[in-house]
């Protein structure tokens, strides 16, 4: 099984790059897919991340435990104090 169809998330939405979607940021209607490149935290449903999918305008890069992750604004705020000085 590849990354095109990875099952469903906890909200019952299909995940993987084959599934068209819109950005989960409130008020954004940009078309994306639910593949890894749009997953908050870089992986489906794993920490860090919130199991949602965002366009690149609504994500930031954050260094956590020596690795860089793409996080939504809300998750990025959560890690702001935990990783201060690592950027």
C-alpha positions as CSV (number, residue, x, y, z in Angstrom):
1,X,0.0,0.0,0.0
2,X,1.4,3.4,-1.0
3,X,0.8,6.9,0.3
4,X,-2.0,7.6,-2.2
5,X,-4.7,6.0,-0.1
6,X,-3.9,5.7,3.6
7,X,-7.3,4.9,5.1
8,X,-9.2,7.5,7.2
9,X,-8.4,10.0,9.9
10,X,-10.1,10.1,13.3
11,X,-12.8,12.3,11.7
12,X,-13.6,9.6,9.1
13,X,-12.0,11.6,6.2
14,X,-10.0,9.7,3.6
15,X,-6.3,10.5,3.7
16,X,-3.5,10.2,1.2
17,X,-2.4,12.3,-1.8
18,X,-5.2,10.8,-4.0
19,X,-7.9,12.5,-1.9
20,X,-8.7,16.1,-2.9
21,X,-9.5,18.4,0.0
22,X,-9.5,22.0,1.1
23,X,-7.2,23.6,3.7
24,X,-8.4,23.0,7.3
25,X,-7.5,26.6,8.3
26,X,-10.7,28.4,9.2
27,X,-11.9,30.6,6.3
28,X,-9.4,29.1,3.7
29,X,-10.7,27.4,0.7
30,X,-7.4,26.6,-1.1
31,X,-7.5,23.2,-2.8
32,X,-5.0,20.7,-1.5
33,X,-4.9,17.0,-1.0
34,X,-4.6,15.0,2.2
35,X,-1.1,13.7,1.4
36,X,1.9,14.0,3.6
37,X,3.0,17.4,2.0
38,X,-0.1,19.0,3.6
39,X,-0.2,17.1,6.9
40,X,0.4,19.1,10.0
41,X,3.5,17.5,11.5
42,X,4.6,15.8,8.3
43,X,2.8,12.4,9.0
44,X,-0.8,11.3,9.3
45,X,-2.0,11.5,12.9
46,X,1.4,11.5,14.6
47,X,2.9,13.9,17.2
48,X,3.9,16.6,16.5
49,X,0.7,17.6,14.6
50,X,-3.0,17.8,14.9
51,X,-4.2,15.3,12.2
52,X,-5.4,18.1,10.0
53,X,-4.2,19.3,6.5
54,X,-3.2,22.8,5.5
55,X,-2.0,24.7,2.5
56,X,1.6,26.0,2.7
57,X,0.3,29.5,3.5
58,X,-1.1,28.2,6.8
59,X,2.0,26.2,7.9
60,X,5.3,27.1,9.5
61,X,8.6,25.3,9.8
62,X,9.5,24.4,13.3
63,X,12.6,22.5,14.6
64,X,11.6,20.0,17.3
65,X,14.1,17.6,18.8
66,X,16.6,18.3,16.0
67,X,14.1,17.7,13.2
68,X,12.2,20.2,11.1
69,X,8.4,19.8,10.8
70,X,5.7,21.7,8.9
71,X,3.1,22.7,11.5
72,X,-0.2,24.6,11.3
73,X,-0.2,27.9,13.1
74,X,-1.9,26.5,16.2
75,X,0.5,23.6,16.6
76,X,3.4,26.0,15.9
77,X,2.3,28.2,18.8
78,X,2.1,25.2,21.1
79,X,5.8,24.4,20.4
80,X,6.9,28.0,20.5
81,X,8.2,27.9,24.1
82,X,9.3,24.3,24.0
83,X,11.8,24.8,21.2
84,X,12.8,28.5,21.6
85,X,16.4,29.0,20.5
86,X,16.6,25.9,18.3
87,X,15.6,27.6,15.0
